[in-house]
Amino acid sequence: MKQEILNQATELFLELGFKSVTMDDIAEKLGISKKTIYTYYSTKNKLIKSSTELIIAEIFEKTDTIIAKNLNPIEEILEIHEYILTYLKEEKNSVQYQLKKYYPNIDKSVNEHKRTRMNLCVINNLNRGIALGYYRKNLKTDIIYRFYFTQIEGIRNDDFFTIEEYGIPELVHTFLDYHIRGIATKKGLTYINNLQKQIIS
């Protein structure tokens, strides 16, 4: 039952956002009493923490699957972010936006875990891109990674990007175009331009 509660709660959180979903909503969806939920999760915060751990685990598993495909480094990073945008339903009810705004302590814990994993993923992507000639050889990958992380996290800073004015997908796509073009060689620029032409057509 504990896993069923977690799975259903996570599905609702992804669909509607952490703040929007109540324990009553979860109980009604499962056809059980709210008391039963509290038997396994004494507070909503504990349920949200377990849910975020499940979400992160599933994202990492899918990311590993994409990396294992050995795609072109540019295509790899685009596909990873496209998957995350789809999985997290990054719209006005963005789970990341609500987590940062309403549950900052959980968000901080998630970011610490995410930062370690993203470091490996992004550094590996940068090194492969350099080795294959798509990214410039003189890149300082440790600095580029930190730029990457702070910028992708900055998208959720509502002091600069309000959720009402800017859609998360638009911001992510704009950032990725900015990031790739900033590190690409002529070969990399040709690849990304051709890829975008294919998408448009």
Beta strands, then each sheet from edge to edge (+ up, - down):
end
